[in-house]
């Protein structure tokens, strides 16, 4: 025996078309707001991830150099930081900046040169 269609459908069985359209419109507004917020902070997030990856690459390179020379190579990091700040952030050099870089280079030169042989 078949039940007529009117008996199977209840008046509260689902959403009306207007309710569905309003719900979709609200969901679209929420998603567009989230997309605009994400678009604002995503470049900064990527910049931070890139910085972490560069630090990891430097760490791996220092491990390959060896423990004794890795400490000396750390003296080159201020030089790289000043050069990157000059290129990307518009750092203006002063006498103290140039003096600091000279001292870093001189320190690396003195530490990394081969020691003189006692009998030579």
C-alpha positions in Angstrom: 0.0 0.0 0.0 1.4 3.4 -1.0 1.3 6.3 1.4 0.3 9.6 -0.3 2.9 12.2 -0.5 1.1 14.6 1.8 1.4 12.3 4.7 5.1 11.6 4.3 6.2 15.3 4.3 5.9 17.2 7.5 5.7 21.0 7.5 8.9 21.2 9.5 10.8 18.7 7.4 13.5 21.1 6.2 14.6 24.6 5.3 12.8 26.9 3.0 14.6 28.3 0.0 14.9 31.7 1.6 16.5 30.3 4.7 19.0 28.3 2.6 19.9 31.4 0.5 20.4 33.5 3.7 22.6 30.8 5.2 24.7 30.6 2.1 25.1 34.4 2.0 26.2 34.5 5.6 28.6 31.6 5.0 30.0 33.5 2.0 30.5 36.7 4.2 32.3 34.7 6.9 34.6 32.9 4.4 35.4 36.2 2.6 36.3 37.8 5.9 38.5 34.9 6.8 40.2 35.0 3.4 40.9 38.8 3.7 42.4 38.3 7.2 44.5 35.4 6.0 45.7 37.4 3.0 47.0 40.1 5.5 49.0 37.8 7.8 50.1 35.1 5.3 53.1 37.1 3.8 54.4 37.7 7.3 54.0 34.0 8.1 55.9 33.0 5.0 58.6 35.5 5.9 59.0 33.9 9.3 59.1 30.4 7.8 61.8 31.5 5.3 63.9 33.0 8.1 63.6 29.7 10.1 64.6 27.7 7.0 67.7 30.0 6.4 68.7 29.5 10.0 68.4 25.7 9.6 70.5 25.8 6.5 73.2 27.9 8.2 73.1 25.4 11.1 73.5 22.4 8.7 76.4 24.2 7.0 78.1 24.9 10.3 77.8 21.2 11.3 79.5 20.2 8.1 82.3 22.6 8.6 83.2 21.1 11.9 82.9 22.0 15.6 86.2 23.9 15.9 85.6 26.1 12.9 81.9 26.5 13.4 82.5 28.8 16.4 84.6 31.0 14.2 82.1 31.1 11.4 79.5 32.5 13.8 81.5 35.7 13.8 80.5 36.2 10.1 76.8 36.3 11.0 76.8 40.0 12.0 78.3 40.8 8.6 75.6 38.9 6.8 72.9 40.5 9.0 74.2 44.0 8.3 74.5 43.3 4.5 70.9 41.9 4.4 69.6 44.9 6.4 71.3 47.2 4.0 69.8 45.4 1.0 66.3 44.8 2.2 65.6 47.2 5.0 67.5 50.3 3.8 70.1 50.4 6.7 72.3 53.5 6.5 75.9 52.8 7.4 77.8 54.8 10.0 81.4 54.8 11.2 80.5 52.3 14.0 78.9 49.9 11.4 82.0 50.0 9.2 84.3 49.6 12.2 82.2 46.6 13.5 82.4 44.9 10.1 86.2 45.5 9.9 86.6 44.0 13.4 84.6 40.9 12.4 86.6 40.4 9.2 89.9 40.9 11.1 88.9 38.5 13.8 87.9 35.9 11.3 91.2 36.4 9.5 93.2 36.0 12.7 91.4 33.0 13.9 91.1 31.1 10.6 94.7 31.5 9.4 97.0 28.6 9.7 99.2 28.6 12.8 102.9 29.0 12.1 104.9 25.8 12.5 107.3 25.9 15.5 110.3 24.6 13.5 109.8 26.7 10.4 
